[in-house]
């Protein structure tokens, strides 16, 4: 009769150990998934001749004949709004980026060598892109897996 309670205690101990191991593995997987997108070392591509990192939305040069068109894009988990912009060839565009999300985000256009750098939640930054050739230019967030989760869009130059 003494063997049954001892065996029951061992069985309960085994179940408890299995539950603890499952919880630890689940926590580790959750931490990995949510922290892999916050690696700042992915943002090394920046051409300062094409990117203006001022925080105002005023025209670059109002005294010249260059057409400056202003746009605003909001960044959230895991999307841009709007996700597409159409501009005329040769226009200088200013894009006011606002991070309305809860994570850091950036704005990258590989073909134009544009990288906004990281924007913290609530942060704003205005970038300037000068006279692009006609075509479609993809933009995306390079933080972690944000692009794979849908954080991308396109600028169409006509």
Residue, then its C-alpha position, 0 to 999 in steps of 0.5 A: x500500500x505504501x508503493x502506490x502513494x510514492x508512485x503517484x508522487x513520482x508521476x506528479x513530479x514527472x508531469x510538473x517537470x515536463x510542464x516546466x520544460x514546455x513553458x521554458x521552451x515556449x518562453x525562449x521561442x517567444x523571446x527569439x521571435x519578438x527580439x529578432x526584429x530589433x537588430x540595429x546592425x541591419x541599417x548600414x546603407x545610407x547615402x547622405x547626398x540623397x537623404x535629408x534627415x531634417x524633421x521639418x516638411x518644408x521645401x528643400x529649395x523654394x527659390x529654384x525651378x525644381x518641383x518639390x512634392x510633399x508626401x506623408x507615410x505612416x509606419x506601423x506593425x507591419x505596414x506603410x500607409x499609404x503603401x504606394x505613391x505615384x510621382x512624375x519623373x524629375x520631381x524632387x519628393x519629400x516624404x514625412x515618415x511617422x512611426x505610429x507603431x510600437x516598434x522601431x521601423x525604417x524606410x529603405x529603397x535599395x535602387x535609390x540608395x535611400x535609408x532613413x535610419x531607425x525611427x523609434x515609436x512616435x518619431x518623425x523624419x523627413x527624407x528627400x529624394x531628388x529626380x528619379x528616372x521613370x520606373x517602380x521603386x520598392x520600399x520596405x522596412x529592413x528591421x528583422x522580418x518586418x518586410x516578410x510580414x508585409x511591411x513594404x510598398x512601391x513608389x512609381x515614377x512616371 
